[in-house]
Amino acid sequence: MANRTVHPELVIRGETQKCTFLSEFLNVGDNIREFLLSLRYFRIFIALWNVFMMFCMIV
């Protein structure tokens, strides 16, 4: 309590640094999730392309 009364800006800085660290960690998780989702769509595209190429070889 005394620390907050004497130095309130230190407590605010510490809390914002924790929030910044958490938001950066969440951004990394979101980026990984987005990459995996785009990778899934890319794999679906490759599969459809392969099916199309097999169709072209038969015809």
C-alpha positions as CSV (number, residue, x, y, z in Angstrom):
1,M,0.0,0.0,0.0
2,A,2.7,2.4,0.9
3,N,4.5,1.8,-2.4
4,R,1.4,2.8,-4.4
5,T,1.0,5.9,-2.4
6,V,4.6,7.0,-2.8
7,H,5.3,5.8,-6.4
8,P,2.0,5.2,-8.3
9,E,3.7,5.5,-11.7
10,L,6.0,2.5,-10.9
11,V,3.0,0.3,-10.2
12,I,1.3,1.5,-13.4
13,R,4.4,0.8,-15.5
14,G,4.8,-2.7,-14.0
15,E,1.2,-3.5,-14.8
16,T,1.4,-2.2,-18.3
17,Q,4.6,-4.2,-18.9
18,K,2.8,-7.4,-17.8
19,C,-0.2,-6.5,-20.1
20,T,2.2,-5.8,-23.0
21,F,3.9,-9.2,-22.5
22,L,0.6,-11.0,-22.4
23,S,-0.7,-9.2,-25.5
24,E,2.6,-10.1,-27.4
25,F,2.2,-13.7,-26.3
26,L,-1.4,-13.8,-27.5
27,N,-0.3,-12.2,-30.8
28,V,2.2,-15.0,-31.3
29,G,-0.5,-17.6,-30.6
30,D,-2.8,-15.9,-33.0
31,N,-0.1,-15.7,-35.7
32,I,0.6,-19.5,-35.3
33,R,-3.1,-20.3,-35.5
34,E,-3.5,-18.1,-38.6
35,F,-0.4,-19.8,-40.2
36,L,-1.8,-23.3,-39.6
37,L,-5.2,-22.3,-41.0
38,S,-3.6,-21.0,-44.1
39,L,-1.5,-24.1,-44.4
40,R,-4.7,-26.2,-44.2
41,Y,-6.2,-24.2,-47.0
42,F,-3.0,-24.6,-49.1
43,R,-3.1,-28.4,-48.5
44,I,-6.8,-28.5,-49.7
45,F,-5.8,-26.5,-52.8
46,I,-3.0,-29.0,-53.6
47,A,-5.4,-31.9,-53.1
48,L,-7.9,-30.4,-55.5
49,W,-5.2,-29.6,-58.0
50,N,-4.0,-33.3,-57.9
51,V,-7.5,-34.5,-58.5
52,F,-7.8,-32.1,-61.4
53,M,-4.5,-33.3,-62.9
54,M,-5.6,-37.0,-62.6
55,F,-8.8,-36.1,-64.4
56,C,-6.7,-34.4,-67.2
57,M,-4.5,-37.5,-67.5
58,I,-7.5,-39.8,-67.9
59,V,-9.2,-37.6,-70.5
